[in-house]
Amino acid sequence: MAAPTLPRYDEAALSDLVPSVAAHLGLPGEDVLGLPDADRYVLLLVDGLGTAQLAEAAAAAPYLAGLLGGGRALTSVVPSTTATALTSLGTGLPPGQHGLAGFTFRNPFTGGLLNSLAWEPGLSGLDLQPRLTAYERLARAGVQISTALPAHFAGTGLTEAGLRGGRFLGVTDESALERRVHQIVDAATAGPRTLVYAYERSLDHEGHGHGWRSPQWTAALSWTDDLAARLRAALPDDVRLLVTADHGMVDVPAAARLVVEDEPDLAAELDLLAGEGRLRHLYTARPAAVAARWRAGLGERAWVRTRAEAVEEGWFGWLAPHLADRFGDVLVALRDDHAVMSRTFPRELGLIGMHGSLTAAEMNVPLLVD
């Protein structure tokens, strides 16, 4: 069986990006990515734009694809999913140190299932992730930090957990390209040392709904390319533009989907099933037995690891002991275009594009510098 694409924490992972920028803005630490020196940066994160997808669809994105040759390669984190990756980006920490363990994972306060995008009433982001974010550290050092996100993200648990610090710029109309460009440029030029984080999500939305090779996805890529190109043209020359992504994507055909409720051997002895179709957290009192059954049942379709094995292999970085039970006792990362589905997550059953696993298509993301 081919080896998984492992995250390159402390070398070239998404969690290394903001600390590398911070090293140029006066904070202690090292730029492990070799970024160009500047006093002002804009970081545009395109949700779902893996390196392989951008390379294959280069004709639809001439500006972004034109930067691929001179760009740097990053890996996502594990799981390669938005909540975990954006929290690693914002904190500068691997998942094992911030504890946002996936799209869904075990709530450490209730023992039930926590959806990291929908969150849970009464639970704050600070409760779940109290460590200083990289943005907070920069703001305390006098750098003007701005985060340009959809307006309804303000005050959400995920925003508080990983992206707090600095000024929140609410985007009320995500399709208003010129307005978004002006908003970002104004923030980037508001002081002598600035960092603007901007988030674009249309590509991921179309990929989930239609697949990343669909006309809808390609149209979203072209729109995103236009956004990035116009942003670069509007920014002063001394402002450095960085474009990256949280993860790539794999299209999963119906024939490659296994429904866990239809497999009694796989469902046995599970206390809780979490994660998503491409990477499942299995919570159980008998991890060795459960892992053995899943290995036998899935064979070449998945990498199955106990938590200890995944940690030893470097999936999450160093795993803080007080965060360990948020991660599955057994981890199931799907290979090729397979997925493990569950009827307890009915909305997932309709997805075409998915992510979360450790394939190169999901793990490798671009770092484009202009």
C-alpha positions as CSV (number, residue, x, y, z in Angstrom):
1,M,0.0,0.0,0.0
2,A,1.3,3.5,-0.9
3,A,2.3,5.7,2.0
4,P,0.1,8.7,3.0
5,T,1.2,12.2,2.2
6,L,2.3,13.4,5.6
7,P,2.1,17.0,6.8
8,R,5.4,18.8,7.0
9,Y,4.9,20.6,10.3
10,D,7.7,23.1,11.2
11,E,9.0,22.8,7.7
12,A,6.3,23.6,5.1
13,A,2.8,23.1,6.5
14,L,-0.1,25.6,6.6
15,S,0.6,26.1,10.3
16,D,4.0,27.6,9.4
17,L,2.7,30.3,7.2
18,V,1.6,33.1,9.6
19,P,4.6,32.5,11.9
20,S,6.9,32.9,8.9
21,V,5.2,36.2,8.0
22,A,5.4,37.3,11.6
23,A,9.2,36.8,11.5
24,H,9.3,39.7,8.9
25,L,7.0,41.9,11.0
26,G,9.2,42.0,14.1
27,L,8.1,38.9,16.1
28,P,10.6,36.3,17.4
29,G,10.8,33.2,15.3
30,E,12.1,32.0,12.0
31,D,10.7,32.2,8.5
32,V,11.0,28.6,7.6
33,L,9.3,29.2,4.2
34,G,11.8,31.7,2.8
35,L,9.2,34.4,2.1
36,P,10.2,37.7,0.6
37,D,10.8,40.5,3.1
38,A,8.0,43.1,3.5
39,D,6.3,45.2,6.1
40,R,2.8,44.7,4.7
41,Y,1.2,41.4,3.6
42,V,-2.1,40.2,2.2
43,L,-2.9,36.5,2.8
44,L,-5.7,35.3,0.5
45,L,-6.9,31.8,1.4
46,V,-8.9,30.0,-1.3
47,D,-10.9,27.2,0.3
48,G,-10.5,24.0,-1.5
49,L,-7.8,24.9,-4.1
50,G,-5.2,22.1,-4.0
51,T,-2.1,22.2,-6.1
52,A,-3.2,19.3,-8.3
53,Q,-6.5,20.9,-9.0
54,L,-5.0,24.3,-9.9
55,A,-2.4,22.7,-12.2
56,E,-5.0,20.6,-14.0
57,A,-7.4,23.6,-14.5
58,A,-4.6,26.1,-15.2
59,A,-6.4,27.4,-18.3
60,A,-9.2,28.7,-16.1
61,A,-6.9,30.6,-13.8
62,P,-4.1,32.2,-15.8
63,Y,-2.9,34.5,-13.0
64,L,-2.8,32.0,-10.2
65,A,-1.5,29.1,-12.4
66,G,1.2,31.5,-13.7
67,L,2.6,31.8,-10.1
68,L,2.8,28.0,-9.6
69,G,6.3,27.6,-11.1
70,G,7.8,30.2,-8.7
71,G,5.6,29.3,-5.8
72,R,6.3,27.2,-2.8
73,A,4.6,24.0,-1.9
74,L,2.8,23.6,1.4
75,T,1.0,20.7,3.0
76,S,-2.3,21.0,4.7
77,V,-2.8,19.5,8.2
78,V,-4.6,16.3,9.3
79,P,-7.5,16.1,8.9
80,S,-7.2,18.1,5.7
81,T,-10.5,20.0,6.4
82,T,-11.4,23.6,6.8
83,A,-12.0,23.9,10.5
84,T,-8.8,22.2,11.4
85,A,-6.7,23.8,8.7
86,L,-7.9,27.4,9.3
87,T,-7.3,27.0,13.1
88,S,-3.8,25.8,12.3
89,L,-3.3,28.8,10.0
90,G,-4.6,31.3,12.6
91,T,-2.8,29.9,15.6
92,G,0.4,28.8,13.9
93,L,-0.1,25.4,15.6
94,P,-0.5,21.8,14.4
95,P,-3.8,20.2,15.3
96,G,-2.3,18.3,18.1
97,Q,-1.7,21.6,19.9
98,H,-4.9,23.5,19.2
99,G,-7.4,20.6,19.4
100,L,-9.8,21.4,16.6
101,A,-9.8,17.8,15.6
102,G,-12.0,17.9,12.5
103,F,-15.3,18.8,10.9
104,T,-16.9,16.8,13.7
105,F,-15.2,15.4,16.7
106,R,-15.8,14.4,20.3
107,N,-16.8,17.4,22.5
108,P,-14.5,17.3,25.5
109,F,-17.1,19.0,27.7
110,T,-20.1,16.7,26.9
111,G,-18.7,13.6,25.3
112,G,-21.1,14.1,22.4
113,L,-20.5,15.1,18.8
114,L,-19.3,18.7,18.1
115,N,-19.8,20.1,14.6
116,S,-17.0,22.7,14.3
117,L,-18.7,24.7,11.6
118,A,-22.2,24.8,13.2
119,W,-20.7,24.9,16.7
120,E,-22.8,24.5,19.9
121,P,-24.8,26.9,21.9
122,G,-23.1,28.0,25.1
123,L,-19.6,26.9,24.0
124,S,-17.2,29.7,23.1
125,G,-14.2,29.4,20.9
126,L,-12.0,30.4,23.8
127,D,-13.3,27.5,25.8
128,L,-12.2,25.1,23.2
129,Q,-9.0,26.8,22.1
130,P,-7.6,29.2,24.7
131,R,-4.1,29.6,23.4
132,L,-3.1,32.9,21.8
133,T,-3.6,33.0,18.1
134,A,-0.8,34.2,15.8
135,Y,-3.0,37.2,14.9
136,E,-3.2,38.1,18.6
137,R,0.5,37.9,19.0
138,L,1.0,40.1,16.0
139,A,-1.6,42.7,17.2
140,R,0.1,42.8,20.6
141,A,3.4,43.6,18.8
142,G,1.8,46.6,17.1
143,V,1.0,45.1,13.7
144,Q,-2.3,46.1,12.3
145,I,-4.2,42.9,11.7
146,S,-7.4,42.7,9.7
147,T,-9.5,39.6,8.8
148,A,-11.9,39.9,5.9
149,L,-14.5,37.2,6.3
150,P,-18.2,36.7,5.5
151,A,-20.0,39.1,7.9
152,H,-22.0,36.3,9.5
153,F,-18.8,34.7,10.7
154,A,-18.4,37.4,13.3
155,G,-18.4,36.0,16.8
156,T,-18.8,32.4,15.7
157,G,-17.1,29.7,17.7
158,L,-14.7,28.8,14.9
159,T,-13.7,32.4,14.3
160,E,-13.1,32.9,18.0
161,A,-11.1,29.7,18.3
162,G,-8.6,30.2,15.5
163,L,-9.0,33.7,14.0
164,R,-9.4,36.1,16.9
165,G,-7.1,39.1,17.1
166,G,-7.2,42.3,15.1
167,R,-10.0,44.0,13.3
168,F,-12.9,42.0,11.8
169,L,-13.9,43.2,8.3
170,G,-17.3,41.7,7.5
171,V,-18.0,40.9,3.8
172,T,-21.7,41.4,3.3
173,D,-21.7,40.6,-0.5
174,E,-19.2,37.9,-1.4
175,S,-19.9,38.4,-5.1
176,A,-19.0,42.1,-5.0
177,L,-15.5,41.7,-6.4
178,E,-14.5,45.4,-6.6
179,R,-15.8,46.2,-3.2
180,R,-13.9,43.3,-1.7
181,V,-10.7,44.4,-3.4
182,H,-11.1,48.0,-2.1
183,Q,-11.8,46.7,1.4
184,I,-8.6,44.6,1.4
185,V,-6.4,47.3,-0.1
186,D,-7.6,49.9,2.4
187,A,-6.8,47.6,5.3
188,A,-3.4,46.6,3.9
189,T,-2.4,50.3,3.5
190,A,-3.7,51.4,6.9
191,G,-0.4,51.4,8.7
192,P,3.4,50.8,8.4
193,R,3.1,47.1,9.4
194,T,0.0,45.3,8.3
195,L,-1.3,41.8,7.7
196,V,-4.7,41.2,6.1
197,Y,-6.2,37.7,6.0
198,A,-8.9,37.3,3.4
199,Y,-11.0,34.2,2.8
200,E,-12.7,33.1,-0.4
201,R,-15.0,30.0,-0.2
202,S,-16.9,29.8,-3.5
203,L,-14.6,27.1,-5.0
204,D,-15.1,24.7,-2.1
205,H,-18.8,25.2,-2.2
206,E,-19.0,24.3,-5.9
207,G,-16.7,21.4,-5.5
208,H,-18.8,19.8,-2.7
209,G,-22.0,20.3,-4.6
210,H,-20.9,19.5,-8.2
211,G,-17.4,18.1,-8.1
212,W,-14.1,19.8,-8.7
213,R,-14.1,18.9,-12.5
214,S,-17.6,20.4,-13.0
215,P,-18.3,23.6,-15.0
216,Q,-19.5,25.2,-11.8
217,W,-16.2,24.6,-10.1
218,T,-14.3,25.9,-13.1
219,A,-16.4,29.1,-13.2
220,A,-15.7,29.6,-9.5
221,L,-12.0,29.2,-10.2
222,S,-12.1,31.8,-12.9
223,W,-13.9,34.2,-10.7
224,T,-11.3,33.6,-7.9
225,D,-8.5,34.1,-10.3
226,D,-10.0,37.4,-11.3
227,L,-10.3,38.4,-7.7
228,A,-6.6,37.6,-7.0
229,A,-5.4,39.3,-10.2
230,R,-7.4,42.5,-9.5
231,L,-6.2,42.5,-5.9
232,R,-2.6,42.3,-7.0
233,A,-3.1,45.1,-9.5
234,A,-4.7,47.4,-6.9
235,L,-2.1,46.8,-4.1
236,P,1.0,49.0,-3.9
237,D,4.2,47.3,-5.0
238,D,5.5,47.1,-1.4
239,V,2.6,45.0,-0.2
240,R,3.3,41.3,-0.7
241,L,0.4,39.1,-1.8
242,L,0.3,35.4,-0.6
243,V,-2.3,33.0,-1.9
244,T,-2.8,29.6,-0.4
245,A,-5.5,27.0,0.4
246,D,-6.7,24.9,3.3
247,H,-6.9,21.6,1.4
248,G,-7.5,20.1,-2.0
249,M,-10.4,17.9,-3.0
250,V,-11.3,14.4,-4.4
251,D,-14.5,13.6,-6.3
252,V,-16.1,10.5,-4.8
253,P,-18.4,8.4,-7.1
254,A,-21.4,6.6,-5.7
255,A,-19.8,3.2,-6.2
256,A,-16.9,4.1,-4.0
257,R,-19.0,5.0,-0.9
258,L,-19.4,2.6,2.0
259,V,-22.2,3.2,4.4
260,V,-21.1,2.2,7.9
261,E,-24.6,1.3,9.1
262,D,-24.7,-1.4,6.3
263,E,-21.5,-3.0,7.7
264,P,-22.2,-4.6,11.1
265,D,-18.6,-5.6,11.7
266,L,-17.5,-2.0,11.2
267,A,-20.2,-0.5,13.3
268,A,-19.5,-2.9,16.2
269,E,-18.1,-1.5,19.5
270,L,-18.2,2.1,18.4
271,D,-19.1,4.6,21.0
272,L,-19.1,7.5,18.6
273,L,-18.4,8.1,14.9
274,A,-17.1,11.5,13.8
275,G,-15.0,13.2,11.2
276,E,-16.3,13.1,7.6
277,G,-16.4,10.8,4.6
278,R,-12.7,11.0,3.8
279,L,-11.4,10.7,7.4
280,R,-13.3,9.2,10.2
281,H,-12.6,9.4,14.0
282,L,-13.7,6.2,15.7
283,Y,-14.2,6.5,19.4
284,T,-14.1,3.1,21.2
285,A,-13.0,1.4,24.4
286,R,-11.3,-1.3,22.2
287,P,-9.1,0.4,19.7
288,A,-7.0,-2.5,18.7
289,A,-9.9,-4.8,18.0
290,V,-11.8,-2.0,16.1
291,A,-8.7,-1.1,14.1
292,A,-8.2,-4.7,13.1
293,R,-11.7,-5.1,11.9
294,W,-11.6,-1.9,9.9
295,R,-8.3,-2.9,8.3
296,A,-9.7,-6.2,7.3
297,G,-12.9,-4.7,6.0
298,L,-11.4,-1.8,4.0
299,G,-8.1,-3.4,2.9
300,E,-6.4,-1.2,0.3
301,R,-9.2,1.4,0.4
302,A,-7.9,3.1,3.6
303,W,-5.1,3.8,6.0
304,V,-6.3,2.7,9.4
305,R,-4.3,3.8,12.4
306,T,-4.8,3.7,16.2
307,R,-4.4,7.1,17.7
308,A,-1.0,6.2,19.0
309,E,0.1,5.0,15.5
310,A,-1.2,8.2,13.9
311,V,0.7,10.3,16.4
312,E,3.9,8.3,15.9
313,E,3.6,8.8,12.2
314,G,3.2,12.6,12.6
315,W,-0.4,13.1,11.6
316,F,-1.2,15.8,14.1
317,G,2.2,17.0,15.3
318,W,2.9,16.7,18.9
319,L,-0.4,15.7,20.6
320,A,-0.9,17.6,23.9
321,P,-2.2,15.0,26.5
322,H,-5.2,17.1,27.5
323,L,-6.4,17.3,23.9
324,A,-5.8,13.6,23.0
325,D,-9.4,12.4,23.6
326,R,-10.7,14.8,21.0
327,F,-9.0,12.7,18.4
328,G,-10.4,9.2,17.5
329,D,-9.1,6.2,19.3
330,V,-8.9,4.9,15.7
331,L,-8.4,7.0,12.6
332,V,-9.6,5.9,9.1
333,A,-8.2,7.9,6.2
334,L,-9.6,6.9,2.8
335,R,-7.4,6.3,-0.2
336,D,-8.0,7.0,-3.9
337,D,-11.6,8.1,-4.3
338,H,-13.3,6.1,-1.5
339,A,-15.4,7.4,1.4
340,V,-17.0,6.0,4.5
341,M,-20.5,7.5,4.9
342,S,-23.0,7.4,7.7
343,R,-26.8,8.0,7.7
344,T,-26.3,10.0,10.9
345,F,-24.8,12.7,8.7
346,P,-27.5,12.9,5.9
347,R,-26.2,16.2,4.4
348,E,-22.8,14.5,3.6
349,L,-24.6,11.8,1.5
350,G,-25.2,14.4,-1.2
351,L,-21.7,15.7,-1.5
352,I,-19.6,14.9,-4.6
353,G,-16.3,16.6,-3.8
354,M,-14.8,15.7,-0.4
355,H,-11.6,16.1,1.5
356,G,-10.0,15.3,4.9
357,S,-7.6,12.4,4.1
358,L,-3.9,12.2,3.4
359,T,-3.8,11.8,-0.4
360,A,-1.6,14.2,-2.3
361,A,-4.7,15.6,-4.0
362,E,-6.0,16.7,-0.6
363,M,-2.8,17.4,1.3
364,N,-0.7,19.5,-1.2
365,V,-1.7,23.1,-1.4
366,P,0.0,26.0,-3.2
367,L,1.8,29.0,-1.7
368,L,1.8,31.6,-4.4
369,V,3.8,34.7,-3.9
370,D,3.5,38.0,-5.8
